[in-house]
Amino acid sequence: MDIGLTAREVDHARIRTRLLRDDALQVVMQPSHPLAEQARTSITDLAAHPLILFTPGSATRRLTDAAFRVADIEPMVMFEATT
């Protein structure tokens, strides 16, 4: 193998990784939602609201779960979508 792409971090002595792109997670909501008027939304803001997230194991869900873990917050998952 010469080169590959992955959404997961790789920790292996014989593999080197480089960040190709730093994607931002977007919060999606109705215009009438209480958080819609805020210029920025934090993980702490989201903790008080039921969330629709991707299924565990998906790249987006891993990023989301990591952000909640760093903030020491358990998300209130209402529904898990596949795609």
N, C-alpha and C positions, 0 to 999 in steps of 0.2 A: 504494500500500500504506500502510495506517495503522499496523498493528502486527503482529508475528509472534513466534513462539516458535522457539527453536533450542537444541540441546544443545551446539553448537559455539561457540567464541569467534569474534567477528566483529571484524575490524580494517579499517574502512573510514571514510574521512573524512566521508561523508554519512549514516552510521548511528550511532545511539547505542544502547548496551545497558545493561541493568540486571539485576542478579541477582534472579531471581524466587524461587529456592529453592536451598539449599545441601544437596545430597544426600550422604549418607555411603555409602561402599562397604562391603558386608558380606562377611565371610569365612565360607564355608559348609564344614563338615567333619563327619565322624562324631564322636560323643562319645568314641570311643576314640583319636582322633588326638592326638598329643603336644601340639599347640597348643591343644586344646580346653579345657584347664584354665586357660589364661591369661585374665585379665580383658580384656586388649587385645592385639591382634596388630599388629605393625609390618610394613612392607614388607621390612625386613631379615629378620624371622622367616620370611617367605614365600619368600625367595630360596633357601632350602635344600630346598624341597619342589616336586615336580612339580605344576603347576597346570592346571586346566581354566578357560579364559577364553573370552569371546565372540570372534567373528571380528574381525579388524582392520577398522577403519572404523566399527564400532558405537559408539554414545555411551559405553557402559560400558567398552568396550575402550580408547577414547581416554583416558578418565579413568584407567584402570588403567595403561596404558602411560606416561602422563605422571607418575604417582606413582613408577613404577620408574625413569624417566629422571631425575627430580629426585634420587633416591637413588643414581644412577649404578649401577644393578643391572640385569642382563639376566635377565628371568624365565625359568624353566624350564617352557616351555609343553608340556604333555603332549597336550592336546586342545583344539580350538577348536569351540565350540558356536554354532549360529546363533541360537537363542532358547530 
